[in-house]
Amino acid sequence: MVTLEDNRSRWERRAIATRTVTPEQLGLAGAQQLAQVQRTRACPGSAFVLENLRDPAALAAQLEAPSDDLAKSLRAALPTKIRQQLSPPKGADLDPAVPAALVRALNKVAQGPGLYDPVRFPDPILSDATQEFRAQNPRPKGSKLARFSRLLLRDAYPQAIDTEPKPETDWLATSRPLSQMGAEAFLGNNRQYWGIENGTHQRLDCSILEDRLRIHDPNAVEILGFFHRVSISLFMAWADQQPNPRDRTYPTWQADHQANRWIMIHQVTRAPG
């Protein structure tokens, strides 16, 4: 069984999955069976991703002439070059680099000091989910504070930001005929595959957002990949020592260690024993 994975974006894979195709069209002339698997992508819970921008042009327009402190903070988190591209000429499309920069700015602001202020965020503008989260976490810290900030940003720009999980459709292919592998066995093999994928790959993709990197230099890719895997190894060692299973998440580990990066340096450089 083969899961069709390549370097194309999720949007392109989703577009392919909406069309009727044959094994030959996918370059899999030897495939006996094709299957569609639909999943709900939960990554937006840990960080904003590009798919969360419902209307990047509208958000960019609001940051072009910020009218409040929150908009000013988001604008300040953008590179100077991107700030100059927030308002394209009439009739022109938004520069493709702007949405990605907006996502990075949103995540940077969400990870910073707490955003909540009763004057800035009165109850009428808060969604039910945000109010419920605030009631359950009156003094959020670490990853919970970042989650609260993401909810507040979503409520501040409801027309531009969407944090709902996104459905995905993947194609599966197997060279075995139906007589050798029925639908139940096909699904079982796929679940076994994702048991592996949901380990290191899930952390690299959803927590570190490695699949969204657009680095082309081979040396830079190798170095960055090395540090990503070192951080995951440190996380797994840390997670084994956490008594509460709810705290054993990569975003929680990031939030607890980013304030003092010397902790990570000592973990990597100190002698074993």
Short mmCIF file of the C-alpha atoms (twelve columns), coordinates in Angstrom:
data_MODEL
# 
_entry.id   MODEL 
# 
loop_
_atom_site.group_PDB 
_atom_site.id 
_atom_site.type_symbol 
_atom_site.label_atom_id 
_atom_site.label_alt_id 
_atom_site.label_comp_id 
_atom_site.label_asym_id 
_atom_site.label_seq_id 
_atom_site.Cartn_x 
_atom_site.Cartn_y 
_atom_site.Cartn_z 
_atom_site.pdbx_PDB_model_num 
ATOM 1   C CA . MET A 1   0.000   0.000   0.000   1 
ATOM 2   C CA . VAL A 2   1.236   3.483   -0.847  1 
ATOM 3   C CA . THR A 3   0.051   6.808   0.503   1 
ATOM 4   C CA . LEU A 4   0.475   9.528   -2.102  1 
ATOM 5   C CA . GLU A 5   2.794   12.044  -0.428  1 
ATOM 6   C CA . ASP A 6   4.934   14.551  -2.268  1 
ATOM 7   C CA . ASN A 7   6.287   18.078  -1.912  1 
ATOM 8   C CA . ARG A 8   3.212   19.783  -3.281  1 
ATOM 9   C CA . SER A 9   1.186   22.001  -0.990  1 
ATOM 10  C CA . ARG A 10  -1.884  20.722  0.845   1 
ATOM 11  C CA . TRP A 11  -4.063  22.965  -1.310  1 
ATOM 12  C CA . GLU A 12  -2.784  21.233  -4.459  1 
ATOM 13  C CA . ARG A 13  -3.290  17.772  -2.976  1 
ATOM 14  C CA . ARG A 14  -6.806  18.741  -1.934  1 
ATOM 15  C CA . ALA A 15  -7.578  19.966  -5.467  1 
ATOM 16  C CA . ILE A 16  -6.415  16.639  -6.917  1 
ATOM 17  C CA . ALA A 17  -8.613  14.715  -4.496  1 
ATOM 18  C CA . THR A 18  -11.746 16.500  -5.697  1 
ATOM 19  C CA . ARG A 19  -11.370 15.159  -9.245  1 
ATOM 20  C CA . THR A 20  -12.168 11.709  -10.571 1 
ATOM 21  C CA . VAL A 21  -8.859  10.080  -11.541 1 
ATOM 22  C CA . THR A 22  -7.585  6.694   -12.668 1 
ATOM 23  C CA . PRO A 23  -4.399  4.924   -11.542 1 
ATOM 24  C CA . GLU A 24  -2.885  5.663   -14.953 1 
ATOM 25  C CA . GLN A 25  -3.478  9.410   -14.554 1 
ATOM 26  C CA . LEU A 26  -1.576  9.322   -11.264 1 
ATOM 27  C CA . GLY A 27  1.330   7.427   -12.813 1 
ATOM 28  C CA . LEU A 28  0.325   4.241   -10.973 1 
ATOM 29  C CA . ALA A 29  -0.631  1.962   -13.823 1 
ATOM 30  C CA . GLY A 30  0.015   -1.101  -11.635 1 
ATOM 31  C CA . ALA A 31  -2.398  -0.036  -8.885  1 
ATOM 32  C CA . GLN A 32  -5.362  -2.360  -8.432  1 
ATOM 33  C CA . GLN A 33  -7.244  -0.176  -5.948  1 
ATOM 34  C CA . LEU A 34  -7.515  3.507   -5.133  1 
ATOM 35  C CA . ALA A 35  -9.135  4.907   -1.995  1 
ATOM 36  C CA . GLN A 36  -9.978  8.324   -0.632  1 
ATOM 37  C CA . VAL A 37  -9.308  9.020   3.045   1 
ATOM 38  C CA . GLN A 38  -10.737 12.139  4.651   1 
ATOM 39  C CA . ARG A 39  -9.219  13.514  7.842   1 
ATOM 40  C CA . THR A 40  -9.705  16.601  9.956   1 
ATOM 41  C CA . ARG A 41  -6.525  18.582  10.334  1 
ATOM 42  C CA . ALA A 42  -6.051  19.709  13.933  1 
ATOM 43  C CA . CYS A 43  -2.811  21.690  13.495  1 
ATOM 44  C CA . PRO A 44  -4.487  25.119  13.771  1 
ATOM 45  C CA . GLY A 45  -4.941  24.423  17.482  1 
ATOM 46  C CA . SER A 46  -1.192  24.781  18.101  1 
ATOM 47  C CA . ALA A 47  -0.352  27.657  15.743  1 
ATOM 48  C CA . PHE A 48  -1.777  29.743  12.945  1 
ATOM 49  C CA . VAL A 49  -1.106  28.344  9.476   1 
ATOM 50  C CA . LEU A 50  -1.739  29.800  6.046   1 
ATOM 51  C CA . GLU A 51  -5.115  28.086  5.722   1 
ATOM 52  C CA . ASN A 52  -6.352  30.079  8.741   1 
ATOM 53  C CA . LEU A 53  -6.275  33.315  6.734   1 
ATOM 54  C CA . ARG A 54  -9.765  33.528  5.331   1 
ATOM 55  C CA . ASP A 55  -9.110  36.949  3.760   1 
ATOM 56  C CA . PRO A 56  -5.418  37.964  3.890   1 
ATOM 57  C CA . ALA A 57  -6.110  41.071  1.763   1 
ATOM 58  C CA . ALA A 58  -8.621  42.368  4.332   1 
ATOM 59  C CA . LEU A 59  -6.181  41.809  7.197   1 
ATOM 60  C CA . ALA A 60  -3.379  43.462  5.241   1 
ATOM 61  C CA . ALA A 61  -5.607  46.492  4.577   1 
ATOM 62  C CA . GLN A 62  -6.317  46.844  8.308   1 
ATOM 63  C CA . LEU A 63  -2.614  46.757  9.095   1 
ATOM 64  C CA . GLU A 64  -1.779  49.285  6.378   1 
ATOM 65  C CA . ALA A 65  -3.278  52.043  8.548   1 
ATOM 66  C CA . PRO A 66  -3.560  50.522  12.057  1 
ATOM 67  C CA . SER A 67  -6.228  52.110  14.214  1 
ATOM 68  C CA . ASP A 68  -5.536  50.392  17.559  1 
ATOM 69  C CA . ASP A 69  -2.658  48.978  19.607  1 
ATOM 70  C CA . LEU A 70  -3.303  45.396  18.488  1 
ATOM 71  C CA . ALA A 71  -3.069  46.290  14.795  1 
ATOM 72  C CA . LYS A 72  0.046   48.332  15.514  1 
ATOM 73  C CA . SER A 73  1.641   45.333  17.246  1 
ATOM 74  C CA . LEU A 74  0.899   43.083  14.257  1 
ATOM 75  C CA . ARG A 75  2.261   45.650  11.832  1 
ATOM 76  C CA . ALA A 76  5.423   46.029  13.926  1 
ATOM 77  C CA . ALA A 77  5.948   42.250  13.746  1 
ATOM 78  C CA . LEU A 78  6.115   42.412  9.943   1 
ATOM 79  C CA . PRO A 79  9.385   42.962  8.027   1 
ATOM 80  C CA . THR A 80  9.789   46.442  6.558   1 
ATOM 81  C CA . LYS A 81  9.559   45.095  3.008   1 
ATOM 82  C CA . ILE A 82  6.222   43.406  3.745   1 
ATOM 83  C CA . ARG A 83  4.794   46.575  5.307   1 
ATOM 84  C CA . GLN A 84  5.367   48.311  1.995   1 
ATOM 85  C CA . GLN A 85  3.364   45.606  0.193   1 
ATOM 86  C CA . LEU A 86  0.246   45.649  2.391   1 
ATOM 87  C CA . SER A 87  -1.632  47.896  -0.011  1 
ATOM 88  C CA . PRO A 88  -1.090  46.792  -3.629  1 
ATOM 89  C CA . PRO A 89  -1.945  49.141  -6.532  1 
ATOM 90  C CA . LYS A 90  -5.588  49.225  -7.569  1 
ATOM 91  C CA . GLY A 91  -6.493  46.121  -9.533  1 
ATOM 92  C CA . ALA A 92  -3.325  44.253  -8.493  1 
ATOM 93  C CA . ASP A 93  -3.268  41.097  -6.374  1 
ATOM 94  C CA . LEU A 94  -1.665  40.889  -2.961  1 
ATOM 95  C CA . ASP A 95  1.983   39.827  -3.172  1 
ATOM 96  C CA . PRO A 96  2.241   36.056  -2.460  1 
ATOM 97  C CA . ALA A 97  4.816   36.726  0.285   1 
ATOM 98  C CA . VAL A 98  2.379   38.832  2.328   1 
ATOM 99  C CA . PRO A 99  0.009   36.067  3.602   1 
ATOM 100 C CA . ALA A 100 2.923   33.971  4.866   1 
ATOM 101 C CA . ALA A 101 4.378   37.025  6.621   1 
ATOM 102 C CA . LEU A 102 1.000   37.756  8.199   1 
ATOM 103 C CA . VAL A 103 0.852   34.224  9.612   1 
ATOM 104 C CA . ARG A 104 4.328   34.606  11.113  1 
ATOM 105 C CA . ALA A 105 3.322   37.955  12.639  1 
ATOM 106 C CA . LEU A 106 0.165   36.466  14.148  1 
ATOM 107 C CA . ASN A 107 2.140   33.630  15.733  1 
ATOM 108 C CA . LYS A 108 4.782   36.030  17.026  1 
ATOM 109 C CA . VAL A 109 2.187   38.262  18.685  1 
ATOM 110 C CA . ALA A 110 0.336   35.232  20.089  1 
ATOM 111 C CA . GLN A 111 3.551   33.961  21.705  1 
ATOM 112 C CA . GLY A 112 4.354   37.370  23.212  1 
ATOM 113 C CA . PRO A 113 2.894   39.051  26.299  1 
ATOM 114 C CA . GLY A 114 -0.764  38.349  27.046  1 
ATOM 115 C CA . LEU A 115 -3.183  40.238  24.804  1 
ATOM 116 C CA . TYR A 116 -6.257  40.162  26.982  1 
ATOM 117 C CA . ASP A 117 -7.583  43.494  28.213  1 
ATOM 118 C CA . PRO A 118 -11.280 43.894  29.188  1 
ATOM 119 C CA . VAL A 119 -11.336 47.312  27.508  1 
ATOM 120 C CA . ARG A 120 -9.765  46.071  24.269  1 
ATOM 121 C CA . PHE A 121 -11.755 42.810  24.312  1 
ATOM 122 C CA . PRO A 122 -15.200 43.434  25.853  1 
ATOM 123 C CA . ASP A 123 -17.441 40.392  26.245  1 
ATOM 124 C CA . PRO A 124 -19.779 41.278  23.328  1 
ATOM 125 C CA . ILE A 125 -16.976 40.768  20.778  1 
ATOM 126 C CA . LEU A 126 -15.723 37.505  22.313  1 
ATOM 127 C CA . SER A 127 -16.957 34.223  20.895  1 
ATOM 128 C CA . ASP A 128 -18.487 31.551  23.114  1 
ATOM 129 C CA . ALA A 129 -15.338 29.426  22.713  1 
ATOM 130 C CA . THR A 130 -13.120 32.294  23.890  1 
ATOM 131 C CA . GLN A 131 -15.296 33.061  26.898  1 
ATOM 132 C CA . GLU A 132 -15.417 29.389  27.849  1 
ATOM 133 C CA . PHE A 133 -11.623 29.104  27.548  1 
ATOM 134 C CA . ARG A 134 -11.176 32.223  29.711  1 
ATOM 135 C CA . ALA A 135 -13.504 30.825  32.368  1 
ATOM 136 C CA . GLN A 136 -11.607 27.525  32.471  1 
ATOM 137 C CA . ASN A 137 -8.182  29.218  32.447  1 
ATOM 138 C CA . PRO A 138 -8.377  32.449  34.486  1 
ATOM 139 C CA . ARG A 139 -4.556  32.782  34.612  1 
ATOM 140 C CA . PRO A 140 -3.230  30.990  31.506  1 
ATOM 141 C CA . LYS A 141 0.492   30.444  31.064  1 
ATOM 142 C CA . GLY A 142 2.748   28.912  28.437  1 
ATOM 143 C CA . SER A 143 0.879   27.107  25.671  1 
ATOM 144 C CA . LYS A 144 -2.512  27.950  27.202  1 
ATOM 145 C CA . LEU A 145 -1.671  31.664  27.101  1 
ATOM 146 C CA . ALA A 146 -0.693  31.340  23.431  1 
ATOM 147 C CA . ARG A 147 -3.933  29.465  22.728  1 
ATOM 148 C CA . PHE A 148 -5.917  32.215  24.461  1 
ATOM 149 C CA . SER A 149 -4.100  34.856  22.405  1 
ATOM 150 C CA . ARG A 150 -4.925  33.010  19.180  1 
ATOM 151 C CA . LEU A 151 -8.600  32.951  20.144  1 
ATOM 152 C CA . LEU A 152 -8.491  36.687  20.904  1 
ATOM 153 C CA . LEU A 153 -6.845  37.427  17.550  1 
ATOM 154 C CA . ARG A 154 -9.523  35.374  15.804  1 
ATOM 155 C CA . ASP A 155 -12.231 37.376  17.596  1 
ATOM 156 C CA . ALA A 156 -10.493 40.676  16.792  1 
ATOM 157 C CA . TYR A 157 -10.425 39.861  13.056  1 
ATOM 158 C CA . PRO A 158 -13.339 37.436  12.498  1 
ATOM 159 C CA . GLN A 159 -13.660 38.259  8.807   1 
ATOM 160 C CA . ALA A 160 -9.988  37.598  8.098   1 
ATOM 161 C CA . ILE A 161 -9.028  34.741  10.458  1 
ATOM 162 C CA . ASP A 162 -10.572 31.294  10.755  1 
ATOM 163 C CA . THR A 163 -9.306  28.782  13.347  1 
ATOM 164 C CA . GLU A 164 -11.654 25.904  12.550  1 
ATOM 165 C CA . PRO A 165 -9.939  22.550  11.792  1 
ATOM 166 C CA . LYS A 166 -9.669  21.874  8.071   1 
ATOM 167 C CA . PRO A 167 -10.734 18.639  6.360   1 
ATOM 168 C CA . GLU A 168 -8.202  16.877  4.151   1 
ATOM 169 C CA . THR A 169 -8.575  14.216  1.497   1 
ATOM 170 C CA . ASP A 170 -5.724  11.847  0.595   1 
ATOM 171 C CA . TRP A 171 -5.527  9.231   -2.129  1 
ATOM 172 C CA . LEU A 172 -4.354  5.737   -1.223  1 
ATOM 173 C CA . ALA A 173 -3.223  3.138   -3.742  1 
ATOM 174 C CA . THR A 174 -2.419  -0.565  -3.544  1 
ATOM 175 C CA . SER A 175 -1.245  -3.102  -6.093  1 
ATOM 176 C CA . ARG A 176 -3.330  -5.809  -4.427  1 
ATOM 177 C CA . PRO A 177 -6.733  -6.643  -5.937  1 
ATOM 178 C CA . LEU A 178 -9.930  -6.567  -3.904  1 
ATOM 179 C CA . SER A 179 -9.842  -10.375 -3.444  1 
ATOM 180 C CA . GLN A 180 -6.503  -10.059 -1.571  1 
ATOM 181 C CA . MET A 181 -7.149  -6.859  0.353   1 
ATOM 182 C CA . GLY A 182 -10.665 -5.819  1.236   1 
ATOM 183 C CA . ALA A 183 -11.712 -2.377  2.364   1 
ATOM 184 C CA . GLU A 184 -11.293 -3.230  6.063   1 
ATOM 185 C CA . ALA A 185 -7.725  -4.501  5.606   1 
ATOM 186 C CA . PHE A 186 -6.932  -1.510  3.366   1 
ATOM 187 C CA . LEU A 187 -8.015  0.873   6.128   1 
ATOM 188 C CA . GLY A 188 -6.148  -1.157  8.763   1 
ATOM 189 C CA . ASN A 189 -2.872  -0.874  6.844   1 
ATOM 190 C CA . ASN A 190 -3.411  2.835   6.431   1 
ATOM 191 C CA . ARG A 191 -3.988  3.275   10.171  1 
ATOM 192 C CA . GLN A 192 -0.792  1.361   10.887  1 
ATOM 193 C CA . TYR A 193 1.063   3.720   8.535   1 
ATOM 194 C CA . TRP A 194 -0.328  6.756   10.341  1 
ATOM 195 C CA . GLY A 195 0.663   5.270   13.683  1 
ATOM 196 C CA . ILE A 196 4.233   5.929   12.542  1 
ATOM 197 C CA . GLU A 197 3.417   9.228   10.847  1 
ATOM 198 C CA . ASN A 198 1.748   10.601  13.978  1 
ATOM 199 C CA . GLY A 199 5.035   10.319  15.885  1 
ATOM 200 C CA . THR A 200 8.020   12.315  14.635  1 
ATOM 201 C CA . HIS A 201 6.365   13.324  11.361  1 
ATOM 202 C CA . GLN A 202 3.349   14.848  13.112  1 
ATOM 203 C CA . ARG A 203 5.597   16.948  15.331  1 
ATOM 204 C CA . LEU A 204 7.756   18.058  12.405  1 
ATOM 205 C CA . ASP A 205 4.723   18.984  10.316  1 
ATOM 206 C CA . CYS A 206 2.200   20.353  12.797  1 
ATOM 207 C CA . SER A 207 4.340   21.708  15.639  1 
ATOM 208 C CA . ILE A 208 7.482   22.813  13.786  1 
ATOM 209 C CA . LEU A 209 5.619   23.432  10.482  1 
ATOM 210 C CA . GLU A 210 8.517   21.869  8.555   1 
ATOM 211 C CA . ASP A 211 6.381   21.024  5.514   1 
ATOM 212 C CA . ARG A 212 5.681   24.735  5.038   1 
ATOM 213 C CA . LEU A 213 9.311   25.802  4.943   1 
ATOM 214 C CA . ARG A 214 10.436  27.151  1.599   1 
ATOM 215 C CA . ILE A 215 14.206  26.807  2.032   1 
ATOM 216 C CA . HIS A 216 16.042  25.744  -1.116  1 
ATOM 217 C CA . ASP A 217 19.684  25.666  -0.021  1 
ATOM 218 C CA . PRO A 218 20.604  21.998  0.704   1 
ATOM 219 C CA . ASN A 219 23.051  22.918  3.472   1 
ATOM 220 C CA . ALA A 220 20.449  25.090  5.235   1 
ATOM 221 C CA . VAL A 221 17.857  22.304  4.970   1 
ATOM 222 C CA . GLU A 222 20.270  19.782  6.486   1 
ATOM 223 C CA . ILE A 223 21.253  22.049  9.398   1 
ATOM 224 C CA . LEU A 224 17.671  23.095  10.151  1 
ATOM 225 C CA . GLY A 225 16.458  19.505  9.959   1 
ATOM 226 C CA . PHE A 226 19.200  18.443  12.377  1 
ATOM 227 C CA . PHE A 227 18.177  21.043  14.959  1 
ATOM 228 C CA . HIS A 228 14.489  20.175  14.536  1 
ATOM 229 C CA . ARG A 229 15.205  16.549  15.372  1 
ATOM 230 C CA . VAL A 230 17.459  17.482  18.283  1 
ATOM 231 C CA . SER A 231 14.620  19.566  19.727  1 
ATOM 232 C CA . ILE A 232 12.208  16.629  19.356  1 
ATOM 233 C CA . SER A 233 14.679  14.332  21.148  1 
ATOM 234 C CA . LEU A 234 14.933  16.838  24.004  1 
ATOM 235 C CA . PHE A 235 11.152  17.114  24.092  1 
ATOM 236 C CA . MET A 236 10.685  13.339  24.349  1 
ATOM 237 C CA . ALA A 237 13.171  13.170  27.252  1 
ATOM 238 C CA . TRP A 238 11.317  16.037  28.958  1 
ATOM 239 C CA . ALA A 239 7.863   14.525  28.308  1 
ATOM 240 C CA . ASP A 240 8.815   11.274  30.076  1 
ATOM 241 C CA . GLN A 241 9.283   13.287  33.287  1 
ATOM 242 C CA . GLN A 242 5.902   15.083  33.174  1 
ATOM 243 C CA . PRO A 243 3.353   13.569  35.598  1 
ATOM 244 C CA . ASN A 244 0.350   15.086  33.808  1 
ATOM 245 C CA . PRO A 245 -0.291  13.507  30.366  1 
ATOM 246 C CA . ARG A 246 -1.992  16.734  29.200  1 
ATOM 247 C CA . ASP A 247 1.326   18.572  29.536  1 
ATOM 248 C CA . ARG A 248 3.271   16.139  27.357  1 
ATOM 249 C CA . THR A 249 2.907   18.177  24.160  1 
ATOM 250 C CA . TYR A 250 5.536   19.747  21.957  1 
ATOM 251 C CA . PRO A 251 3.922   23.248  22.085  1 
ATOM 252 C CA . THR A 252 3.938   23.076  25.904  1 
ATOM 253 C CA . TRP A 253 7.620   22.157  25.876  1 
ATOM 254 C CA . GLN A 254 8.345   25.046  23.490  1 
ATOM 255 C CA . ALA A 255 6.459   27.529  25.653  1 
ATOM 256 C CA . ASP A 256 8.249   26.363  28.822  1 
ATOM 257 C CA . HIS A 257 11.733  26.544  27.294  1 
ATOM 258 C CA . GLN A 258 11.681  29.510  24.916  1 
ATOM 259 C CA . ALA A 259 11.975  32.007  27.782  1 
ATOM 260 C CA . ASN A 260 15.312  30.486  28.878  1 
ATOM 261 C CA . ARG A 261 17.145  28.954  25.942  1 
ATOM 262 C CA . TRP A 262 20.202  28.213  28.085  1 
ATOM 263 C CA . ILE A 263 18.267  25.230  29.422  1 
ATOM 264 C CA . MET A 264 18.350  23.653  25.962  1 
ATOM 265 C CA . ILE A 265 22.000  24.578  25.408  1 
ATOM 266 C CA . HIS A 266 22.985  22.896  28.679  1 
ATOM 267 C CA . GLN A 267 20.953  19.806  27.815  1 
ATOM 268 C CA . VAL A 268 22.804  19.453  24.492  1 
ATOM 269 C CA . THR A 269 26.327  20.319  25.647  1 
ATOM 270 C CA . ARG A 270 26.613  18.770  29.112  1 
ATOM 271 C CA . ALA A 271 28.318  15.413  29.509  1 
ATOM 272 C CA . PRO A 272 26.054  12.381  29.896  1 
ATOM 273 C CA . GLY A 273 25.668  10.779  33.264  1 
# 
